[in-house]
Amino acid sequence: MFSYALSLSAAVPSGVLDMTADFAPLFVGLVVGLGLSVLGLVASIAAYDIRQTRQQARQEADTLTPLPKAA
């Protein structure tokens, strides 16, 4: 019983567990997920702006008044 406790404490320095290695995949997944979410928002904002610009250009092209004929 004591040998098991001693071998476990010998593997962990100063009795503190290093949780970084255990949670590294979770942190990487969170960073990747957050990055993809931000890129998705940027892409959707860009698509919306492009669509609005095209609609405004189309409306301006339709509402142009013809120039009066020169003499």
N, C-alpha and C positions, 0 to 999 in steps of 0.2 A: 504494500500500500504506500509506503513512504518512497519507494523507488519510483513509482509512477508519478507522484507529486513532485519529486525532485527532477525527474526528467522533463516534466512539463514546464517547470519554472526555469530550467536551464535553457530551454528553447526560446523563452520570451525574455528579452533583456529587461532588467529592473522591474519586472512585473507589469509592464504596460504593453498592451496589444497594439500592433501597428495596423490600424484599420485602413490605411491608404491603399494597400494592395488589395484588400477585399472589396472596397468600394470604387476602385479605379474604373471598372467597366461602366458602373452606374454614372459616374461623373462624366466620362467620355460620351456616354449616350445622351446625357442631359445637355452637354455642350453642343453636340451634333444636332440634336433635336431643336434646341434654341436657335442655332445658326440657320437651319432649314426653315424654321418658322419666320425668322426675320427676312430671309431671302424670298419666301413666299409673299410676305406683305409688300416688300419692295416691288416684286414683279406685278402684283395685282394693282398697286398704286400706279405703276408705269403704264400698264394696259389701260387703266381708266383715264389717265391723262392723255394718252395717245388718242383714245376714242373721242374724248371731249374736243381735242384740238382738231381732229378730222371733221367732226360735226360743225364746229364753228367755222372752219374754212369752207365747208359746203354751203352753209347758210350765207356767208358773206359773198360767195360766188353767185348764189341765186338772187341776192338782193341788190346787186349792182345796178345802178340806173344807167340807161344808155346815154351816151353823150349826144348833145344836140348836133344836128348836121351843120356843117360849116357852109357858108355861102359860096 
